[in-house]
Amino acid sequence: MRAVTITVHGRVQGVGFRYALQNEAQRAGARGWVRNRRNGSVEALIAGEATTVDTVIAWAHVGPPSAGVDRVDAVESSETPPDGFEIHATA
């Protein structure tokens, strides 16, 4: 299993990004979580088979139609993901 923490920058809050990412992750079969950050970005842990993680990260570079993604930072993670894909409180 591969786990990656991503931070998505741009117009990504107030546009349904977290819910759309949760939907895409569940559709792909990924586990993890997503949350807004106080600095205006969105952070997510995405875990699963490498191709699954790559699929969700690729989607995050575009996001939902109302978003405006400027960049996505990704780092490998050793965090154990929850079962399923959760929306967490803002951090």
N, CA, C and O atoms as a GROMACS GRO file, in nm:
protein
  364
    1MET      N    1   0.084  -0.119   0.000
    1MET     CA    2   0.000   0.000   0.000
    1MET      C    3   0.088   0.124   0.000
    1MET      O    4   0.190   0.131   0.069
    2ARG      N    5   0.047   0.221  -0.078
    2ARG     CA    6   0.116   0.349  -0.085
    2ARG      C    7   0.029   0.454  -0.018
    2ARG      O    8  -0.093   0.453  -0.034
    3ALA      N    9   0.091   0.545   0.057
    3ALA     CA   10   0.018   0.655   0.120
    3ALA      C   11   0.090   0.786   0.088
    3ALA      O   12   0.212   0.796   0.102
    4VAL      N   13   0.013   0.885   0.046
    4VAL     CA   14   0.068   1.014   0.007
    4VAL      C   15  -0.018   1.124   0.069
    4VAL      O   16  -0.141   1.117   0.066
    5THR      N   17   0.048   1.225   0.126
    5THR     CA   18  -0.022   1.344   0.173
    5THR      C   19  -0.008   1.451   0.066
    5THR      O   20   0.103   1.482   0.023
    6ILE      N   21  -0.121   1.506   0.023
    6ILE     CA   22  -0.117   1.612  -0.077
    6ILE      C   23  -0.170   1.741  -0.015
    6ILE      O   24  -0.253   1.740   0.075
    7THR      N   25  -0.118   1.853  -0.066
    7THR     CA   26  -0.170   1.985  -0.032
    7THR      C   27  -0.204   2.053  -0.164
    7THR      O   28  -0.118   2.068  -0.251
    8VAL      N   29  -0.330   2.093  -0.177
    8VAL     CA   30  -0.379   2.152  -0.301
    8VAL      C   31  -0.396   2.302  -0.279
    8VAL      O   32  -0.465   2.344  -0.185
    9HIS      N   33  -0.335   2.381  -0.365
    9HIS     CA   34  -0.336   2.527  -0.353
    9HIS      C   35  -0.417   2.588  -0.466
    9HIS      O   36  -0.426   2.532  -0.576
   10GLY      N   37  -0.476   2.704  -0.440
   10GLY     CA   38  -0.553   2.776  -0.540
   10GLY      C   39  -0.691   2.808  -0.486
   10GLY      O   40  -0.710   2.824  -0.365
   11ARG      N   41  -0.788   2.818  -0.576
   11ARG     CA   42  -0.927   2.840  -0.535
   11ARG      C   43  -0.989   2.703  -0.507
   11ARG      O   44  -1.055   2.644  -0.593
   12VAL      N   45  -0.965   2.652  -0.385
   12VAL     CA   46  -1.005   2.516  -0.352
   12VAL      C   47  -1.094   2.506  -0.228
   12VAL      O   48  -1.132   2.397  -0.188
   13GLN      N   49  -1.126   2.619  -0.167
   13GLN     CA   50  -1.221   2.619  -0.055
   13GLN      C   51  -1.347   2.693  -0.097
   13GLN      O   52  -1.342   2.792  -0.170
   14GLY      N   53  -1.461   2.644  -0.049
   14GLY     CA   54  -1.589   2.704  -0.084
   14GLY      C   55  -1.638   2.665  -0.222
   14GLY      O   56  -1.730   2.726  -0.275
   15VAL      N   57  -1.577   2.561  -0.280
   15VAL     CA   58  -1.614   2.517  -0.415
   15VAL      C   59  -1.649   2.368  -0.419
   15VAL      O   60  -1.663   2.310  -0.526
   16GLY      N   61  -1.665   2.306  -0.302
   16GLY     CA   62  -1.700   2.165  -0.296
   16GLY      C   63  -1.583   2.070  -0.319
   16GLY      O   64  -1.604   1.953  -0.351
   17PHE      N   65  -1.461   2.121  -0.304
   17PHE     CA   66  -1.343   2.040  -0.335
   17PHE      C   67  -1.334   1.916  -0.246
   17PHE      O   68  -1.309   1.806  -0.296
   18ARG      N   69  -1.354   1.934  -0.116
   18ARG     CA   70  -1.341   1.819  -0.024
   18ARG      C   71  -1.440   1.709  -0.057
   18ARG      O   72  -1.405   1.591  -0.059
   19TYR      N   73  -1.564   1.746  -0.083
   19TYR     CA   74  -1.668   1.647  -0.112
   19TYR      C   75  -1.641   1.578  -0.245
   19TYR      O   76  -1.659   1.457  -0.258
   20ALA      N   77  -1.597   1.654  -0.343
   20ALA     CA   78  -1.565   1.596  -0.473
   20ALA      C   79  -1.444   1.503  -0.463
   20ALA      O   80  -1.442   1.397  -0.525
   21LEU      N   81  -1.343   1.543  -0.384
   21LEU     CA   82  -1.226   1.457  -0.366
   21LEU      C   83  -1.266   1.329  -0.294
   21LEU      O   84  -1.220   1.220  -0.331
   22GLN      N   85  -1.350   1.341  -0.192
   22GLN     CA   86  -1.397   1.221  -0.122
   22GLN      C   87  -1.468   1.128  -0.220
   22GLN      O   88  -1.445   1.007  -0.218
   23ASN      N   89  -1.553   1.182  -0.304
   23ASN     CA   90  -1.625   1.102  -0.403
   23ASN      C   91  -1.529   1.033  -0.499
   23ASN      O   92  -1.544   0.914  -0.526
   24GLU      N   93  -1.432   1.107  -0.551
   24GLU     CA   94  -1.335   1.049  -0.644
   24GLU      C   95  -1.251   0.941  -0.576
   24GLU      O   96  -1.225   0.836  -0.636
   25ALA      N   97  -1.210   0.966  -0.453
   25ALA     CA   98  -1.129   0.868  -0.380
   25ALA      C   99  -1.209   0.740  -0.355
   25ALA      O  100  -1.157   0.630  -0.372
   26GLN      N  101  -1.335   0.754  -0.315
   26GLN     CA  102  -1.419   0.637  -0.292
   26GLN      C  103  -1.442   0.561  -0.421
   26GLN      O  104  -1.440   0.438  -0.422
   27ARG      N  105  -1.464   0.632  -0.530
   27ARG     CA  106  -1.485   0.567  -0.659
   27ARG      C  107  -1.360   0.488  -0.701
   27ARG      O  108  -1.371   0.380  -0.760
   28ALA      N  109  -1.242   0.543  -0.671
   28ALA     CA  110  -1.116   0.478  -0.708
   28ALA      C  111  -1.078   0.365  -0.612
   28ALA      O  112  -0.994   0.281  -0.644
   29GLY      N  113  -1.141   0.363  -0.493
   29GLY     CA  114  -1.108   0.261  -0.395
   29GLY      C  115  -0.998   0.301  -0.299
   29GLY      O  116  -0.936   0.215  -0.236
   30ALA      N  117  -0.973   0.432  -0.287
   30ALA     CA  118  -0.868   0.481  -0.196
   30ALA      C  119  -0.923   0.496  -0.055
   30ALA      O  120  -1.044   0.511  -0.034
   31ARG      N  121  -0.833   0.492   0.040
   31ARG     CA  122  -0.864   0.520   0.180
   31ARG      C  123  -0.794   0.650   0.217
   31ARG      O  124  -0.699   0.692   0.151
   32GLY      N  125  -0.842   0.716   0.325
   32GLY     CA  126  -0.775   0.837   0.371
   32GLY      C  127  -0.871   0.940   0.425
   32GLY      O  128  -0.978   0.907   0.476
   33TRP      N  129  -0.830   1.065   0.413
   33TRP     CA  130  -0.909   1.177   0.464
   33TRP      C  131  -0.875   1.304   0.386
   33TRP      O  132  -0.775   1.310   0.315
   34VAL      N  133  -0.962   1.404   0.400
   34VAL     CA  134  -0.940   1.534   0.337
   34VAL      C  135  -0.990   1.641   0.434
   34VAL      O  136  -1.086   1.619   0.507
   35ARG      N  137  -0.923   1.757   0.435
   35ARG     CA  138  -0.964   1.867   0.522
   35ARG      C  139  -0.918   2.000   0.463
   35ARG      O  140  -0.821   2.006   0.388
   36ASN      N  141  -0.990   2.106   0.500
   36ASN     CA  142  -0.946   2.241   0.469
   36ASN      C  143  -0.834   2.279   0.564
   36ASN      O  144  -0.829   2.231   0.678
   37ARG      N  145  -0.745   2.365   0.518
   37ARG     CA  146  -0.641   2.423   0.603
   37ARG      C  147  -0.674   2.571   0.622
   37ARG      O  148  -0.734   2.634   0.534
   38ARG      N  149  -0.634   2.625   0.734
   38ARG     CA  150  -0.664   2.766   0.763
   38ARG      C  151  -0.597   2.861   0.663
   38ARG      O  152  -0.641   2.975   0.648
   39ASN      N  153  -0.492   2.815   0.597
   39ASN     CA  154  -0.422   2.900   0.500
   39ASN      C  155  -0.490   2.904   0.363
   39ASN      O  156  -0.438   2.966   0.270
   40GLY      N  157  -0.605   2.837   0.349
   40GLY     CA  158  -0.680   2.840   0.223
   40GLY      C  159  -0.656   2.721   0.134
   40GLY      O  160  -0.720   2.709   0.029
   41SER      N  161  -0.565   2.632   0.172
   41SER     CA  162  -0.539   2.513   0.092
   41SER      C  163  -0.627   2.398   0.140
   41SER      O  164  -0.700   2.410   0.238
   42VAL      N  165  -0.620   2.287   0.068
   42VAL     CA  166  -0.687   2.163   0.107
   42VAL      C  167  -0.579   2.057   0.121
   42VAL      O  168  -0.492   2.045   0.034
   43GLU      N  169  -0.585   1.980   0.229
   43GLU     CA  170  -0.486   1.875   0.255
   43GLU      C  171  -0.558   1.741   0.257
   43GLU      O  172  -0.672   1.731   0.305
   44ALA      N  173  -0.493   1.638   0.205
   44ALA     CA  174  -0.554   1.505   0.204
   44ALA      C  175  -0.449   1.397   0.218
   44ALA      O  176  -0.336   1.411   0.170
   45LEU      N  177  -0.487   1.289   0.284
   45LEU     CA  178  -0.408   1.166   0.286
   45LEU      C  179  -0.479   1.070   0.193
   45LEU      O  180  -0.597   1.042   0.209
   46ILE      N  181  -0.405   1.018   0.096
   46ILE     CA  182  -0.461   0.925   0.000
   46ILE      C  183  -0.380   0.797   0.008
   46ILE      O  184  -0.257   0.800  -0.007
   47ALA      N  185  -0.447   0.684   0.031
   47ALA     CA  186  -0.376   0.557   0.046
   47ALA      C  187  -0.446   0.448  -0.034
   47ALA      O  188  -0.568   0.449  -0.051
   48GLY      N  189  -0.365   0.355  -0.083
   48GLY     CA  190  -0.418   0.242  -0.159
   48GLY      C  191  -0.311   0.188  -0.251
   48GLY      O  192  -0.192   0.216  -0.233
   49GLU      N  193  -0.353   0.112  -0.350
   49GLU     CA  194  -0.259   0.064  -0.451
   49GLU      C  195  -0.199   0.186  -0.522
   49GLU      O  196  -0.264   0.290  -0.534
   50ALA      N  197  -0.077   0.173  -0.570
   50ALA     CA  198  -0.007   0.286  -0.632
   50ALA      C  199  -0.089   0.349  -0.744
   50ALA      O  200  -0.096   0.471  -0.754
   51THR      N  201  -0.150   0.267  -0.830
   51THR     CA  202  -0.228   0.322  -0.941
   51THR      C  203  -0.351   0.397  -0.891
   51THR      O  204  -0.392   0.496  -0.950
   52THR      N  205  -0.410   0.349  -0.782
   52THR     CA  206  -0.526   0.416  -0.722
   52THR      C  207  -0.486   0.553  -0.669
   52THR      O  208  -0.554   0.653  -0.694
   53VAL      N  209  -0.376   0.558  -0.595
   53VAL     CA  210  -0.327   0.684  -0.540
   53VAL      C  211  -0.295   0.781  -0.653
   53VAL      O  212  -0.331   0.899  -0.646
   54ASP      N  213  -0.227   0.734  -0.756
   54ASP     CA  214  -0.192   0.819  -0.870
   54ASP      C  215  -0.316   0.875  -0.939
   54ASP      O  216  -0.317   0.990  -0.982
   55THR      N  217  -0.421   0.793  -0.950
   55THR     CA  218  -0.546   0.837  -1.013
   55THR      C  219  -0.609   0.952  -0.935
   55THR      O  220  -0.654   1.050  -0.994
   56VAL      N  221  -0.613   0.940  -0.803
   56VAL     CA  222  -0.674   1.044  -0.720
   56VAL      C  223  -0.589   1.171  -0.723
   56VAL      O  224  -0.643   1.282  -0.729
   57ILE      N  225  -0.458   1.156  -0.718
   57ILE     CA  226  -0.370   1.274  -0.726
   57ILE      C  227  -0.387   1.345  -0.860
   57ILE      O  228  -0.391   1.468  -0.865
   58ALA      N  229  -0.397   1.269  -0.967
   58ALA     CA  230  -0.418   1.330  -1.100
   58ALA      C  231  -0.548   1.409  -1.102
   58ALA      O  232  -0.553   1.519  -1.157
   59TRP      N  233  -0.654   1.354  -1.042
   59TRP     CA  234  -0.781   1.425  -1.036
   59TRP      C  235  -0.765   1.555  -0.956
   59TRP      O  236  -0.820   1.658  -0.995
   60ALA      N  237  -0.689   1.550  -0.846
   60ALA     CA  238  -0.671   1.668  -0.760
   60ALA      C  239  -0.604   1.783  -0.834
   60ALA      O  240  -0.622   1.899  -0.796
   61HIS      N  241  -0.526   1.754  -0.937
   61HIS     CA  242  -0.463   1.861  -1.016
   61HIS      C  243  -0.566   1.943  -1.094
   61HIS      O  244  -0.538   2.055  -1.136
   62VAL      N  245  -0.685   1.887  -1.112
   62VAL     CA  246  -0.792   1.956  -1.185
   62VAL      C  247  -0.903   1.997  -1.089
   62VAL      O  248  -0.947   2.112  -1.090
   63GLY      N  249  -0.949   1.902  -1.006
   63GLY     CA  250  -1.055   1.929  -0.910
   63GLY      C  251  -1.191   1.940  -0.976
   63GLY      O  252  -1.205   1.913  -1.095
   64PRO      N  253  -1.291   1.980  -0.898
   64PRO     CA  254  -1.426   1.997  -0.953
   64PRO      C  255  -1.430   2.120  -1.044
   64PRO      O  256  -1.341   2.204  -1.038
   65PRO      N  257  -1.534   2.131  -1.128
   65PRO     CA  258  -1.541   2.242  -1.225
   65PRO      C  259  -1.528   2.381  -1.163
   65PRO      O  260  -1.474   2.471  -1.228
   66SER      N  261  -1.578   2.401  -1.041
   66SER     CA  262  -1.575   2.534  -0.980
   66SER      C  263  -1.442   2.570  -0.915
   66SER      O  264  -1.424   2.683  -0.870
   67ALA      N  265  -1.350   2.474  -0.908
   67ALA     CA  266  -1.219   2.498  -0.844
   67ALA      C  267  -1.121   2.559  -0.944
   67ALA      O  268  -1.141   2.554  -1.065
   68GLY      N  269  -1.016   2.617  -0.889
   68GLY     CA  270  -0.905   2.668  -0.969
   68GLY      C  271  -0.776   2.624  -0.904
   68GLY      O  272  -0.721   2.694  -0.819
   69VAL      N  273  -0.727   2.507  -0.941
   69VAL     CA  274  -0.608   2.451  -0.879
   69VAL      C  275  -0.483   2.516  -0.937
   69VAL      O  276  -0.462   2.515  -1.058
   70ASP      N  277  -0.400   2.573  -0.849
   70ASP     CA  278  -0.273   2.632  -0.891
   70ASP      C  279  -0.160   2.530  -0.887
   70ASP      O  280  -0.077   2.524  -0.978
   71ARG      N  281  -0.156   2.450  -0.778
   71ARG     CA  282  -0.052   2.348  -0.768
   71ARG      C  283  -0.090   2.245  -0.664
   71ARG      O  284  -0.172   2.270  -0.575
   72VAL      N  285  -0.030   2.127  -0.677
   72VAL     CA  286  -0.050   2.018  -0.582
   72VAL      C  287   0.088   1.972  -0.535
   72VAL      O  288   0.171   1.930  -0.615
   73ASP      N  289   0.112   1.981  -0.404
   73ASP     CA  290   0.235   1.929  -0.345
   73ASP      C  291   0.204   1.790  -0.290
   73ASP      O  292   0.100   1.770  -0.229
   74ALA      N  293   0.293   1.695  -0.313
   74ALA     CA  294   0.271   1.557  -0.267
   74ALA      C  295   0.396   1.504  -0.200
   74ALA      O  296   0.507   1.520  -0.251
   75VAL      N  297   0.378   1.440  -0.084
   75VAL     CA  298   0.488   1.375  -0.013
   75VAL      C  299   0.442   1.238   0.034
   75VAL      O  300   0.328   1.221   0.078
   76GLU      N  301   0.531   1.140   0.026
   76GLU     CA  302   0.501   1.006   0.076
   76GLU      C  303   0.473   1.015   0.225
   76GLU      O  304   0.531   1.099   0.294
   77SER      N  305   0.384   0.930   0.274
   77SER     CA  306   0.344   0.934   0.415
   77SER      C  307   0.351   0.795   0.476
   77SER      O  308   0.331   0.694   0.409
   78SER      N  309   0.380   0.791   0.606
   78SER     CA  310   0.377   0.665   0.680
   78SER      C  311   0.252   0.656   0.768
   78SER      O  312   0.236   0.561   0.845
   79GLU      N  313   0.164   0.756   0.757
   79GLU     CA  314   0.041   0.758   0.837
   79GLU      C  315  -0.050   0.642   0.797
   79GLU      O  316  -0.066   0.612   0.678
   80THR      N  317  -0.110   0.577   0.896
   80THR     CA  318  -0.206   0.470   0.870
   80THR      C  319  -0.341   0.533   0.837
   80THR      O  320  -0.394   0.609   0.918
   81PRO      N  321  -0.397   0.503   0.720
   81PRO     CA  322  -0.524   0.565   0.683
   81PRO      C  323  -0.641   0.500   0.757
   81PRO      O  324  -0.632   0.385   0.800
   82PRO      N  325  -0.752   0.573   0.771
   82PRO     CA  326  -0.872   0.512   0.828
   82PRO      C  327  -0.934   0.416   0.726
   82PRO      O  328  -0.896   0.417   0.608
   83ASP      N  329  -1.027   0.336   0.771
   83ASP     CA  330  -1.106   0.258   0.675
   83ASP      C  331  -1.198   0.356   0.605
   83ASP      O  332  -1.260   0.440   0.670
   84GLY      N  333  -1.207   0.347   0.476
   84GLY     CA  334  -1.291   0.440   0.402
   84GLY      C  335  -1.219   0.572   0.377
   84GLY      O  336  -1.097   0.582   0.391
   85PHE      N  337  -1.297   0.675   0.340
   85PHE     CA  338  -1.240   0.806   0.311
   85PHE      C  339  -1.323   0.911   0.383
   85PHE      O  340  -1.442   0.926   0.355
   86GLU      N  341  -1.261   0.984   0.475
   86GLU     CA  342  -1.331   1.075   0.566
   86GLU      C  343  -1.304   1.222   0.535
   86GLU      O  344  -1.200   1.257   0.479
   87ILE      N  345  -1.398   1.307   0.574
   87ILE     CA  346  -1.377   1.451   0.572
   87ILE      C  347  -1.349   1.493   0.716
   87ILE      O  348  -1.432   1.471   0.805
   88HIS      N  349  -1.233   1.553   0.739
   88HIS     CA  350  -1.193   1.596   0.873
   88HIS      C  351  -1.217   1.745   0.891
   88HIS      O  352  -1.237   1.818   0.794
   89ALA      N  353  -1.215   1.788   1.016
   89ALA     CA  354  -1.233   1.929   1.050
   89ALA      C  355  -1.114   2.010   1.002
   89ALA      O  356  -1.004   1.958   0.985
   90THR      N  357  -1.136   2.138   0.979
   90THR     CA  358  -1.031   2.230   0.938
   90THR      C  359  -0.917   2.229   1.039
   90THR      O  360  -0.939   2.224   1.160
   91ALA      N  361  -0.795   2.235   0.988
   91ALA     CA  362  -0.677   2.236   1.076
   91ALA      C  363  -0.590   2.355   1.043
   91ALA      O  364  -0.486   2.375   1.106
   0.00000   0.00000   0.00000
